[in-house]
Amino acid sequence: MSSLSDDQISEHKEAFMLFDRRGDGKIESAQLGEVLRSLGLNPTQADVKKALNEVDPKGNKRISFEEFLPIFLSIGQKKPINSSNEGFVDGLRVFDREGNGQISAAELRHVLTGLGERMTDEEVDLLVSGLEDQQGQINYEEFVKMVMSG
């Protein structure tokens, strides 16, 4: 999704303008996430905040379509897998007691074999093989990336 056809740009501008309450060709910066979602993207709050900081660091500016389009293209280029990864990472973060991005292999095993759609011990062994550090910890963000990438 690196570029859009003229027709697609026109359609996106039309949708963008539906959010223009003042009729000046701009939207409130607070509407950015809503506009992106209306066009079929599913950005996280972090994605929206990052994009806003680049365009409007003070958070008080209105955004034109010309400023919006690069944001749309940038967020649209992210692999959908990344946004779904965040939910899994957030779920595992609950078990990160030290807040260091790691959980114990034993805890991960407990989660995978005991919660939700349960896995067997053998399946977990295959998944975590080689991911444990010397202290028996696993970087859960790397674990999720590895699992989601196949």
URNOR-V794073 format. One record per helix or strand of 3 or more residues. SS is the DSSP state (H for helix, E for strand). FROM is the first residue (numbers start at 1). TO is the last residue. If there is no record, write none. Layout:
SS & FROM & TO
SS & FROM & TO
//
This chain:
H & 6 & 17
E & 26 & 28
H & 29 & 38
H & 45 & 55
E & 62 & 64
H & 65 & 77
H & 80 & 93
E & 102 & 104
H & 105 & 114
H & 121 & 128
E & 137 & 139
H & 140 & 148
//
